[in-house]
Amino acid sequence: MNKNIEVEIRSLISQDKYDELISFFKQNSEFLGEDYQETHYFDSDQDLRIQKNNTFSKVWLKKGKIHDDHREEIEIKCKKEDFEKLESLYHALGYKVSIKWFRNRHSFDWNGIVVALDHTKGYGHIIELEILSDEENKEKNLKLLKEKLASLNIPLTPKEQFDVHFKNYKENWQELTQG
């Protein structure tokens, strides 16, 4: 089976909850690392992005709509130093950057679930739970993720709230990320 469906849920959390969860996951899961990521979203009909992190750069496309519970993902990794070339390529093709994200991410493997704890400059703190799935099992995996989030006493942030939060960031990211 081809596991190219990203099943994920996320919730906005406080700084205190973020700190608490980092401690919890360091004790109860496998720490995968800490990473600083700069991601550029392009003004495309598709969810097209490039990213530079501590070890590599990548270009990727997420099919579907942002904040969908599951969607297909196509990802190509490149050398970290190729980020500027990727950026130049997309600009040469006529794409403009619509939004930039600057985040620090702590990643964990929690019994087969990838947990990301993010602090994104100008946006806030988020917990994200993710499983790569095949088409047949995506709903079952979504249910599992919701159960795991509830076991942490974290309410699932409604998509509508994320949409409002995202829209505000998209309209104001240049001001929100200064300083």
NORVENMO-V415108 format. One record per backbone hydrogen bond with DSSP energy under -1.0 kcal/mol. NH is the residue of the N-H (numbers start at 1). CO is the residue of the C=O. Records with the same first field share a line. If there is no record, write none. Layout:
NH: CO + CO
This chain:
4: 2
5: 133
6: 71
7: 131
8: 69
9: 129
11: 127
13: 125
18: 14
19: 15
20: 16
21: 17
22: 18
23: 19
24: 20
25: 21
26: 22
27: 23
28: 24
29: 25
30: 109
32: 107
33: 107
35: 105
37: 103
38: 52
39: 101
40: 50
41: 99
42: 48
43: 96
44: 42
48: 46
49: 60
50: 40
51: 58
52: 38
53: 56
57: 78
58: 51
59: 76
60: 49
61: 74
62: 47
63: 72
68: 65
71: 6
73: 4
74: 61
76: 59
78: 57
82: 79
83: 80
86: 82
87: 83
88: 84
89: 85
90: 86
91: 87
92: 88
93: 89
94: 91
95: 90
98: 41
99: 41
101: 39
103: 37
104: 119
105: 35
106: 117
107: 33
108: 115
109: 30
110: 113
114: 130
115: 108
116: 128
117: 106
118: 126
119: 104
120: 124
121: 102
123: 120
124: 120
126: 118
127: 11
128: 116
129: 9
130: 114
131: 7
133: 5
141: 137
142: 138
143: 139
144: 140
145: 141
146: 142
147: 143
148: 144
149: 145
150: 146
151: 147
152: 149
153: 150
154: 149
162: 158
163: 159
164: 160
165: 161
166: 162
167: 163
168: 164
169: 165
170: 166
171: 167
172: 168
173: 169
176: 172
177: 173
178: 175
